[in-house]
């Protein structure tokens, strides 16, 4: 899963992340992966390698991390203002629960590297789509800048959940933390505009609106990388996500107490649908502890919770034999057939989401783009730009659309109307816009 959240409160954002930089979860402790700087914008500022608290705080405050100069013209406005500077965007990439469990059990570092590589490739893809805004009103534009500044933090644990002991157990409530491999990529709210030779506010709205596309691209990269390591995968949630074959839903849910807590709360308050539940985590989750519990302590607890049945599943994970291989051509044809059933053209990103989900584990976005270029060169598909979006169709569908338009044009004025506009008025007044020909 990929979740993108916006922060408009510089003080709150700085506190949240800089506290994270000094607690055991992210930084400067035996088990943590240090935060790292990425992006062309970061390189322009001279930021690379490990994230330092003072540099991170400076960016959140819209200051140059080394000189202290203000970067973009607008600073955060007073509290209560309708328009506030967007100080950061948190792109949170979540590994499938089965991948987390397999990594924690086997400590196969190749799985962790596959996760990090997939996150970074997807962030680099977002960077190509980075924009700013210029002008106002009818002259307003959103030109591409192609650069971002982001700090990446890798975390291995979920938020703790308080659990009441069963009647057979003794003692008080206990706080349980589940394993959860995920990455926070915190994108700062500035981007360099080459034509104007200055920093301006990042316009991230198009990227956020395309979250499902980047999520599909991320999962496609990761699932293919995992397969290439020798682990079979299987689609879940209608192909939107995937899991490693052989790790049961029972075992995944056993180590997903935070998700269960959110689901229970959602049912209590009557929230329906995945999108509507996304924001409930902030209302239910506890803060991560800075009590000095190390990751190795947590790993010992996670292993102690495994039964013999659980261990047998993890030992055999990814050895199901898999399904027939899916080619990028197969995925494109499936997505085109689906999209063109009801429309004469498919918006590129929407169509690619379906192709990526269909080919999960076998094709990446790069595979699909290469195949699309080849298919267009061979005349199998037609691509056209409109309103800064690319639309895809096929020659056959384009001919059908052309023939239909010609038939409508040629038939105009060749038959008597059922009734005149004046005669239709009482029918519409009585029935509204919905009426049958028999009523005419």
VOGU-3710 file (C-alpha; in Angstrom, 3 decimals, decimal comma):
1> xxxxxxxxxx> 0,000/0,000/0,000  1,058/3,601/-0,630  -0,430/6,398/1,450  0,380/10,072/0,767  -0,428/12,570/3,520  0,024/16,349/3,524  1,457/18,388/6,380  0,701/22,115/6,609  1,878/22,635/10,189  5,649/23,185/10,223
11> xxxxxxxxxx> 5,973/22,904/13,988  3,980/19,676/14,248  5,769/18,115/11,259  9,189/19,042/12,611  8,343/17,620/16,024  6,944/14,376/14,616  9,866/13,593/12,354  12,748/15,010/14,368  11,583/13,060/17,398  11,629/10,052/15,122
21> xxxxxxxxxx> 15,207/10,851/14,167  16,320/10,480/17,757  14,207/7,585/18,945  15,031/3,921/18,575  12,646/3,468/15,660  14,623/5,404/13,073  18,013/6,703/14,056  21,250/6,375/15,982  20,515/3,049/17,663  21,835/-0,421/17,165
31> xxxxxxxxxx> 18,994/-1,709/15,012  17,950/1,293/12,933  18,546/2,071/9,309  19,611/5,694/9,283  17,460/8,133/7,356  18,919/8,950/3,933  18,605/11,955/1,631  17,456/11,426/-1,952  16,407/13,504/-4,941  17,866/15,969/-7,403
41> xxxxxxxxxx> 16,663/18,816/-5,221  18,542/17,398/-2,228  21,707/17,130/-4,309  21,364/20,783/-5,367  21,229/21,782/-1,695  24,274/19,660/-0,913  22,298/17,092/1,059  23,402/13,471/0,767  23,850/10,434/2,960  22,552/10,356/6,512
51> xxxxxxxxxx> 19,788/12,726/7,581  20,806/15,156/10,310  18,154/16,593/12,585  19,213/20,227/12,098  19,112/19,954/8,289  15,723/18,265/8,323  14,299/20,897/10,657  15,638/23,707/8,465  13,866/22,367/5,382  10,590/21,968/7,267
61> xxxxxxxxxx> 10,975/25,631/8,257  11,611/26,552/4,599  15,246/27,446/5,208  18,421/26,416/3,410  19,942/23,597/5,518  23,429/25,162/5,466  22,974/28,937/5,036  19,643/29,409/6,804  18,279/31,530/3,939  14,551/31,353/3,185
71> xxxxxxxxxx> 13,981/29,083/0,183  10,514/29,822/-1,226  8,647/33,157/-1,033  5,783/31,898/1,142  6,235/30,895/4,758  3,574/29,119/6,810  0,660/31,435/7,520  -0,877/32,049/10,890  -2,901/29,297/12,506  -6,506/29,379/11,329
81> xxxxxxxxxx> -5,700/30,705/7,883  -7,455/28,843/5,088  -4,295/28,756/2,982  -1,135/27,403/4,566  2,174/26,440/3,055  2,375/22,722/2,481  5,561/21,962/4,343  5,913/18,256/3,529  4,307/15,195/1,998  4,734/11,803/3,672
91> xxxxxxxxxx> 4,739/8,994/1,113  4,414/5,816/3,186  5,171/2,553/1,371  3,962/-0,607/3,125  5,308/-4,059/2,383  2,808/-6,940/2,226  2,459/-8,577/5,633  3,694/-11,910/4,260  6,903/-10,261/3,047  7,442/-8,690/6,461
101> xxxxxxxxxx> 6,929/-12,038/8,193  9,195/-13,919/5,798  11,940/-11,320/6,134  11,765/-11,332/9,924  11,813/-15,135/10,038  14,543/-15,768/7,457  16,459/-12,468/7,690  17,035/-12,835/3,956  18,538/-9,397/3,362  17,770/-9,679/-0,347
111> xxxxxxxxxx> 14,099/-9,179/0,524  14,895/-5,936/2,333  17,011/-4,743/-0,588  14,178/-5,541/-3,009  11,819/-3,459/-0,872  14,190/-0,484/-0,670  14,958/-0,618/-4,393  11,244/-0,672/-5,266  10,547/2,290/-2,991  13,389/4,315/-4,474
121> xxxxxxxxxx> 12,503/3,523/-8,074  8,922/4,640/-7,448  10,066/7,843/-5,749  12,367/8,572/-8,683  9,380/8,102/-10,964  7,405/10,605/-8,869  10,319/13,008/-9,107  10,017/13,101/-12,896  6,420/14,256/-12,435  7,251/17,024/-9,925
131> xxxxxxxxxx> 5,752/20,429/-10,738  5,338/23,948/-9,436  2,719/26,634/-10,116  3,063/29,885/-11,980  0,622/32,645/-12,897  -2,918/33,034/-11,605  -6,462/32,700/-12,876  -6,664/31,917/-16,586  -2,875/32,227/-16,932  -2,178/29,708/-14,169
141> xxxxxxxxxx> 0,153/26,891/-15,231  1,795/23,917/-13,545  5,153/23,418/-15,301  7,318/20,362/-14,685  10,459/20,810/-12,589  11,677/17,211/-12,371  13,270/17,475/-8,927  12,326/16,638/-5,341  13,941/16,680/-1,906  13,090/13,717/0,251
151> xxxxxxxxxx> 14,310/11,928/3,356  13,749/8,186/3,490  13,247/6,350/6,779  12,872/2,558/6,925  10,929/1,110/9,843  10,289/-2,492/10,869  7,451/-2,237/13,364  3,804/-1,230/13,509  2,201/0,988/16,095  1,694/-0,852/19,399
161> xxxxxxxxxx> -1,736/-2,150/20,340  -2,954/-2,719/23,867  -4,328/-6,223/24,392  -6,357/-7,493/27,319  -5,238/-10,865/28,686  -7,486/-13,853/28,059  -9,260/-15,514/31,034  -6,555/-18,199/31,007  -3,802/-15,583/31,251  -2,763/-13,658/34,314
171> xxxxxxxxxx> -1,636/-10,060/34,619  -2,575/-6,662/33,292  -3,118/-5,403/29,770  -0,018/-5,644/27,610  1,222/-3,555/24,711  1,952/-5,619/21,609  3,964/-4,391/18,650  3,693/-6,323/15,398  6,358/-6,531/12,683  5,631/-4,177/9,796
181> xxxxxxxxxx> 8,211/-3,322/7,141  7,497/0,127/5,720  9,208/3,278/4,493  8,450/6,935/5,150  9,637/9,116/2,287  9,180/12,662/3,544  9,111/15,040/0,585  9,941/18,642/1,429  7,665/21,346/0,023  10,217/22,996/-2,289
191> xxxxxxxxxx> 11,355/22,355/-5,854  13,986/24,084/-8,007  12,637/25,923/-11,060  15,406/26,109/-13,654  13,741/28,708/-15,892  13,322/31,116/-12,969  16,605/30,207/-11,236  14,980/29,920/-7,810  13,202/27,652/-5,365  9,405/27,618/-5,455
201> xxxxxxxxxx> 6,640/25,735/-3,722  6,233/22,155/-4,890  2,887/21,382/-6,553  2,243/17,766/-5,538  -1,483/17,567/-6,218  -1,246/15,623/-9,483  1,110/13,084/-7,918  -1,152/12,638/-4,889  -4,202/12,247/-7,122  -2,304/9,537/-9,035
211> xxxxxxxxxx> -1,528/7,607/-5,852  -3,174/4,401/-7,132  -0,898/4,475/-10,194  2,302/4,845/-8,152  1,068/2,215/-5,707  0,539/-0,266/-8,549  3,971/0,554/-9,980  5,588/0,013/-6,561  3,894/-3,340/-5,988  4,692/-4,503/-9,506
221> xxxxxxxxxx> 8,393/-3,767/-9,010  8,498/-5,391/-5,586  6,504/-8,508/-6,473  8,632/-9,157/-9,569  11,833/-8,679/-7,555  10,581/-11,132/-4,914  9,693/-13,671/-7,589  13,159/-13,336/-9,097  14,560/-14,257/-5,675  12,708/-17,569/-5,924
231> xxxxxxxxxx> 9,520/-16,859/-3,952  6,125/-17,388/-5,587  3,501/-14,701/-5,105  -0,280/-14,599/-5,273  -2,733/-11,739/-5,897  -5,106/-10,581/-3,140  -7,822/-7,928/-2,883  -8,857/-8,470/-6,498  -5,296/-8,069/-7,723  -4,739/-4,688/-6,078
241> xxxxxxxxxx> -2,096/-6,161/-3,766  -0,193/-9,420/-3,440  1,228/-11,769/-0,853  3,868/-14,482/-0,817  2,289/-17,818/-1,657  1,910/-20,275/1,199  1,595/-17,738/4,009  -2,019/-17,992/5,076  -4,445/-15,222/5,854  -4,651/-16,656/9,370
251> xxxxxxxxxx> -0,948/-16,063/9,959  -0,976/-12,622/8,322  -3,877/-11,507/10,502  -2,230/-12,896/13,626  0,511/-10,289/13,209  -1,807/-7,480/12,066  -3,311/-6,336/15,362  -3,128/-2,670/14,416  -5,159/-3,290/11,251  -7,672/-5,322/13,242
261> xxxxxxxxxx> -8,027/-2,483/15,741  -8,696/-0,005/12,921  -11,264/-2,342/11,349  -13,057/-2,797/14,655  -13,162/0,964/15,212  -14,394/1,539/11,649  -17,230/-0,920/12,196  -18,104/0,799/15,479  -18,394/4,261/13,918  -19,891/3,014/10,644
271> xxxxxxxxxx> -17,036/3,869/8,273  -17,268/1,868/5,040  -14,646/1,434/2,316  -10,838/1,256/2,297  -10,368/4,909/1,319  -12,574/6,130/4,136  -10,732/3,933/6,644  -7,283/5,238/5,691  -7,420/8,158/8,108  -8,636/6,128/11,080
281> xxxxxxxxxx> -5,151/4,919/11,998  -4,306/8,295/13,492  -7,365/8,080/15,752  -6,683/4,583/17,071  -2,939/4,067/17,164  -0,690/4,499/20,175  2,590/6,359/19,974  5,699/4,338/19,302  7,665/3,854/22,442  11,097/5,354/23,048
291> xxxxxxxxxx> 11,571/3,207/26,146  14,792/1,623/24,959  13,289/-1,628/23,668  15,548/-2,649/20,819  14,521/-4,249/17,564  16,260/-7,438/18,659  14,065/-7,475/21,776  10,980/-7,141/19,557  12,227/-9,856/17,210  12,625/-12,239/20,114
301> xxxxxxxxxx> 9,008/-11,550/21,108  7,788/-12,030/17,524  9,535/-15,382/17,261  8,104/-16,470/20,622  4,588/-15,882/19,260  5,153/-18,348/16,387  3,592/-21,776/16,767  4,844/-24,945/15,105  2,133/-24,478/12,449  3,305/-20,901/11,813
311> xxxxxxxxxx> 6,912/-21,984/11,432  5,927/-24,752/9,001  4,160/-22,161/6,824  7,149/-19,826/6,832  9,561/-22,669/6,046  7,491/-23,670/3,010  6,602/-20,128/1,916  6,904/-19,266/-1,745  7,117/-22,840/-2,998  3,634/-23,296/-4,435
321> xxxxxxxxxx> 4,807/-23,821/-8,007  3,240/-20,547/-9,123  1,019/-19,763/-12,083  1,704/-19,511/-15,786  4,001/-16,644/-16,655  2,285/-13,413/-17,758  3,978/-11,291/-20,417  3,781/-7,521/-20,682  1,860/-7,992/-23,937  -0,698/-10,179/-22,144
331> xxxxxxxxxx> -1,123/-7,525/-19,439  -1,551/-4,704/-21,967  -4,116/-6,632/-24,023  -6,101/-7,487/-20,884  -6,127/-3,857/-19,734  -7,048/-2,565/-23,201  -9,908/-5,034/-23,584  -11,257/-4,021/-20,178  -10,909/-0,269/-20,766  -12,257/-0,242/-24,327
341> xxxxxxxxxx> -15,404/-2,219/-23,514  -17,175/1,014/-22,578  -14,914/3,787/-23,855  -13,270/4,583/-27,148  -9,966/5,468/-25,472  -8,232/4,716/-22,166  -6,353/7,241/-20,047  -2,766/5,979/-19,891  -2,272/5,789/-16,115  -5,689/4,248/-15,451
351> xxxxxxxxxx> -5,095/1,660/-18,141  -1,591/0,898/-16,805  -2,973/0,321/-13,295  -5,058/-2,565/-14,640  -2,120/-3,907/-16,649  0,203/-3,762/-13,629  -2,300/-5,529/-11,388  -3,001/-8,219/-13,968  0,722/-8,890/-14,430  1,640/-8,584/-10,735
361> xxxxxxxxxx> 4,782/-10,569/-10,038  5,804/-10,736/-13,693  5,825/-7,257/-15,229  6,940/-3,813/-14,116  5,970/-0,379/-15,364  9,192/-0,256/-17,358  8,285/-3,567/-19,061  4,863/-2,226/-20,025  6,215/1,078/-21,328  8,770/-0,693/-23,513
371> xxxxxxxxxx> 6,077/-2,968/-24,920  3,720/-0,036/-25,540  6,402/1,774/-27,534  6,882/-1,336/-29,669  3,124/-1,848/-30,149  2,673/1,780/-31,169  5,528/1,514/-33,672  3,871/-1,588/-35,142  0,492/0,142/-35,365  -1,197/-2,072/-32,778
381> xxxxxxxxxx> -2,110/0,887/-30,543  -2,627/4,608/-31,028  -1,518/7,189/-28,434  -2,588/10,836/-28,341  -2,038/13,745/-25,929  -4,897/15,864/-24,617  -4,944/18,214/-21,616  -1,504/16,968/-20,528  -2,738/13,385/-20,443  -2,016/10,492/-22,769
391> xxxxxxxxxx> -4,895/8,475/-24,184  -4,569/4,997/-25,678  -6,797/3,183/-28,164  -6,514/0,658/-31,012  -6,957/1,137/-34,776  -10,075/-1,069/-34,766  -11,776/0,947/-32,016  -10,755/4,206/-33,703  -12,379/3,020/-36,967  -15,558/2,015/-35,128
401> xxxxxxxxxx> -15,704/5,434/-33,480  -15,154/7,149/-36,813  -17,905/5,108/-38,476  -20,318/5,883/-35,636  -19,612/9,621/-35,858  -20,149/9,541/-39,635  -23,451/7,681/-39,236  -24,690/10,246/-36,713  -23,591/13,131/-38,921  -25,063/11,659/-42,100
411> xxxxxxxxxx> -28,363/10,859/-40,378  -28,889/14,337/-39,012  -32,085/15,878/-40,421  -33,132/12,832/-42,444  -36,137/11,871/-40,274  -39,072/13,714/-38,789  -38,755/14,352/-35,029  -41,131/12,567/-32,647  -42,252/15,916/-31,297  -41,126/19,518/-31,408
421> xxxxxxxxxx> -39,284/21,109/-28,510  -42,470/22,944/-27,546  -44,381/19,637/-27,406  -41,717/18,015/-25,251  -41,929/20,626/-22,502  -45,018/19,244/-20,679  -43,642/15,680/-20,880  -40,374/16,782/-19,262  -42,298/18,834/-16,721  -44,302/15,764/-15,694
431> xxxxxxxxxx> -41,606/13,105/-15,877  -38,373/15,022/-15,463  -35,464/14,007/-17,690  -36,441/10,310/-17,574  -39,233/9,103/-19,848  -39,811/6,266/-22,312  -40,630/6,457/-26,015  -44,086/5,014/-25,268  -44,794/8,094/-23,161  -43,875/10,285/-26,126
//
